[in-house]
Amino acid sequence: MNQPVDRPNAQRFVDKVILVTGAGSGIGRAAALAFAREGGRVVAADRNGQSAEAAVAAIRDGGGEASAVTVDVSRFEDCRAMVQHTLETYGALHIAFNNAGIPSPIGGQFEDVDIADWQRLIDTNLNGVFYAMKAEVPAMRACGGTAIVNTASVASHIAQPGMPAYVASKHAVAGLTRAAALDLIPHGIRVNAICPGLTRTGMLAEALATPEAEAQLGAQAPIGRVGEAEEAAAVALFLASDEASYMVGSLLVVDGGVMLL
Ligand SMILES: NC(=O)c1ccc[n+]([C@@H]2O[C@H](COP(=O)([O-])OP(=O)(O)OC[C@H]3O[C@@H](n4cnc5c(N)ncnc54)[C@H](O)[C@@H]3O)[C@@H](O)[C@H]2O)c1
């Protein structure tokens, strides 16, 4: 009970072309594999091209269809090339999961925030989502639309000490998701976001390095454990699927109850 489940028989994404950023690790990798298991043709995009290739290899090993592309989402030209790669490979773009992101440097209070760190984080976590969407939307409109899912965070709703740039970037992703949802729904594109809490991914690798540290972090959530990447990905798949056909501009929290406290 209350553990991640697999849905081996669900086939919600047959005939869909799906672009996932940050697909080389964590939530993005879990989503890329799950989209492919459910029949989607997946473009796995990541700044780390080798990790994107590894995700594609895992998808193909499972009998799925996928293609890798190297992208730095903080560069608009890269985002345009990523969409071009998608169109050249699969001839369409129906669903985009804009998920790539980076964490705050650990331990910095407001007055310690380095300007270069601020810029780097905003460039990836906020501008990267906007640039990806800007590149994706014309291609999606040409296919009649369907869905964009962005990765926001519990830090889109609440502040946390020592991470002003991250909190600002994720509040902004929430605002961008809602504003874009209004503008794009007339074109048949639903825009929503997932807001993960503490999730076992590359981003938390150091914080989860020992069983004691993991137990301590897990205890911060009412559910009593950290989340798995597959659990956040499952909510992204739901928002991307026709099951969420009436959801527009929603920010779905996947946090084991952290925000209730
Ligand atoms: N893990 C958590 O606890 C947590 C909580 C809330 C939100 N999130 C968000 O989830 C998203 C996914 O992170 P994750 O936890 O899976 O971490 P992760 O580090 O495992 O994966 C992030 C992936 O994004 C890629 N990436 C980073 N910058 C990029 C760029 N400029 N262009 C292209 N790819 C880039 C990385 O190479 C990596 O493969 C992020 O947006 C993160 O902010 C994570």
The ligand as a Gaussian input file, in Angstrom:
#p B3LYP/6-31G(d) Opt

LIG

0 1
 N       14.170000      15.492000      -6.916000
 C       13.407000      16.298000      -6.218000
 O       13.307000      16.189000      -4.985000
 C       12.622000      17.386000      -6.930000
 C       11.637000      18.071000      -6.205000
 C       10.897000      19.055000      -6.849000
 C       11.127000      19.336000      -8.191000
 N       12.099000      18.657000      -8.858000
 C       12.299000      19.005000     -10.271000
 O       12.256000      17.835000     -11.057000
 C       12.926000      18.091000     -12.294000
 C       13.771000      16.885000     -12.646000
 O       14.825000      16.774000     -11.710000
 P       15.249000      15.391000     -11.036000
 O       14.883000      15.474000      -9.614000
 O       14.759000      14.256000     -11.857000
 O       16.844000      15.562000     -11.092000
 P       17.969000      14.833000     -11.936000
 O       19.202000      15.626000     -11.637000
 O       17.969000      13.389000     -11.657000
 O       17.542000      15.051000     -13.458000
 C       17.611000      16.296000     -14.092000
 C       18.035000      16.098000     -15.546000
 O       17.965000      17.379000     -16.209000
 C       19.118000      17.525000     -17.010000
 N       19.401000      18.948000     -17.199000
 C       19.817000      19.843000     -16.282000
 N       19.998000      21.039000     -16.838000
 C       19.690000      20.914000     -18.165000
 C       19.685000      21.802000     -19.278000
 N       20.076000      23.078000     -19.147000
 N       19.284000      21.321000     -20.471000
 C       18.923000      20.032000     -20.612000
 N       18.916000      19.142000     -19.612000
 C       19.302000      19.581000     -18.397000
 C       20.221000      16.811000     -16.246000
 O       21.312000      16.481000     -17.094000
 C       19.488000      15.612000     -15.680000
 O       19.539000      14.504000     -16.563000
 C       13.683000      19.401000     -12.100000
 O       12.991000      20.442000     -12.767000
 C       13.647000      19.607000     -10.597000
 O       13.732000      20.971000     -10.239000
 C       12.843000      17.682000      -8.266000

